[in-house]
Amino acid sequence: MLKVNKKQKGKVIQPPGMRDASRVLPAEVCWQ
């Protein structure tokens, strides 16, 4: 599970296999 730091507001970490930057979820959401 990748958890995005709240310090990196505005930046998004894309999980492996997901290169679509236009389909990323808000930085507040954690990927499971």
FENTAGI-V417626 format. One record per residue. PHI is phi in whole degrees, 0 to 359 (999 if undefined). PSI is psi as a letter, one per 40 degrees, with the letter a starting at -180 (999 if undefined). OMEGA is omega in whole degrees, -180 to 180 (NA if undefined). Layout:
((PHI;PSI;OMEGA) (PHI;PSI;OMEGA))
This chain:
((999;h;179) (260;h;180) (251;h;-178) (275;h;179) (291;h;179) (289;e;178) (292;d;-179) (268;f;-179) (292;h;-179) (99;d;177) (263;i;-179) (232;h;177) (261;h;-178) (271;h;177) (294;i;-180) (305;h;178) (93;e;-179) (241;g;-178) (258;e;-178) (282;h;-178) (291;d;-178) (277;e;-178) (248;e;-179) (286;i;180) (272;i;178) (306;i;-176) (298;e;-178) (282;e;-176) (272;h;178) (256;h;179) (270;h;179) (252;999;NA))
